Amino acid sequence: MVFSSVTFLFYFLPLFLACYFLMPGTRTRNVVLLVFSLVFYAWGGLVDLLILCISIVANFFLAQMVDRHPDQTRLRALAFAVGINLLGLIIFKYIGFLTTNLDVLLAPLGIHVPIIQAELPLGISFFTFHAISYLVDVYRRKAKANGRFEEIAVYITMFPQLVAGPIVRYSTISHRIRERRTTLGRVSAGLRIFIIGLSWKVLIADEVAPIVAVVYDQTAAPNLWEAWLGVNAYTLQIYFDFGGYSNMAIGLAIAMGLKFPRNFNLPYRSLSMGEFWRRWHMSLSSWFRDYVYIPLGGNRFGQSRTMLNLWSVFLLCGLWHGASWNYVIWGVHHGCFLVLERTRFGALMARAPVIVSFLYTQFVLMTSWVWFRAVTFEDAIAMFRGMFGFNGVGSLSVSLMAELQVFTMIVMVLAWPLAIFGLPRPGLRQLPQKLRLAIYGLGDTAVMFVLFVLCILTVGAAAYSPFLYFQF
């Protein structure tokens, strides 16, 4: 079940909101949230639900174990608890990748390793990182191991962030899980953010998705025009798809009286890759910073160690996104430029004109998205050949022209300034404050209503379109 589906918008969400707000008290609302979250996740398969439930039960008791250990053995207890979580992630997400590459490596010696493929549970990377966050927070004494099972279950399974984030740390939300209040203002603000996210997904990301599919999946050797059109379309698609989902999750959380961290802050306006990662998927980058980069030593042991730590973090970040060499290369790609920006090159780019720094960052990003989207290494190389003109200049194919409708071209043109500068707000500072707020309020309400109607009409007529990050 996805947020931009008829099932969710017309049945699941209204029924959930009715049951949730009719219940008195936080504890009963937690039960409603837990039940609906399990139903939401079970929509993807009962086997996945069983794996999720095993993770919840295991981490409930693992946290108790870590909390009981004295300081002398506390780290060993944490290592065991985190290892259990990572073992599950390796089995379900990486076992096929590991056995395939091990078979290739040992084949010259006449040794063949059986290839093991496991079905990837929906959102396993996200709920595993949530569980690890809880365990580490308990270890660091930022939080106590919670004795209320339903509260830990709610933390891990909250349906807005269950399968695609943002990654919410237990220490930042534990008090709201136990005690929270909702107001009409919060519900209104949350639903507005939800509608903005829904419109990003439905009216922008899904609109450019067919172009991406034609170029990446149906064109063996894209020419210069086709390659750059596909790269531009995917750059927009992944931002408005993932950013849209994050906005919807954050909006639903606000409406329920919870608070999720901001996940995007206009990343495409960045002037360096370091700045990009302070603005893109902020909950993941801060998770890796606090739970991997800093424990590895961060930047405390000299330039060489800092560069090694950065590379290690982004190698892991690439692997977190998927069990594929393309994701590994994507992580190394980002790691290389982050390391490069810590040399004289970074100082040079900081002094360069803004347009130069902006174009450099956009080029690095767009080339990195090729690795991220291409299915195979060969597909990525074909895209790069097209981007640099080695497949010829040519013209757009018939199938691509069929997808490039007038509305799609308008969306692509308007989406870029929206991605770079954000939502525009008219300048009414010369008016009295009450009148200005009234105009803003009426304008926002009218815009939200129009956007929601357009989204509903589009969702009703469109085919199923899952969120890109569901696969992670």
Buried (B, 14 or more C-beta within 10 A) or exposed (E): BBBBBEEBBEEBBEEBBEBBBEBEEBEEBBBBBBEBBBBBBBBBEEEBBEBBBEBBEBBBEBBEBBBEBEEEEBEEBBEBBBEBBEEBBBBBBBBBBBBBEBBEEEEEEEEEBEEEEEEBBBBBBBBBBBBBBBBBBBBEEBBEBBEEEBBBBBBBBBBBBBBBBBBBBBBBBBEBBBEBEBEEEBBBBBBBBBBBBBBBBBBBBBBBBBBBBBBBEEBEBBBBBBBBBBBBBBBBBBBBBBBBBBBBBBBBBBBBBBBBBEBBBBBBBBBBBBBBBBBBBBBBBBBBBBBBBBEBEBBEEEEEBBBBBBBBBBBBBBBBBBBBBBBBBBBBBBBBBBBBBBEEEBEEBEEBEEEEBBEBBBEBBBBBBBBBBBEEEEBBEBBBBBBEEBBBEBEBBEBBEEBBEEEBEEBBEEBEEBBBEEEEEEEBEEEEEEEBEEEEEEEBEEBBEEBBEBBBEBBEEBEEBBBBBBBB
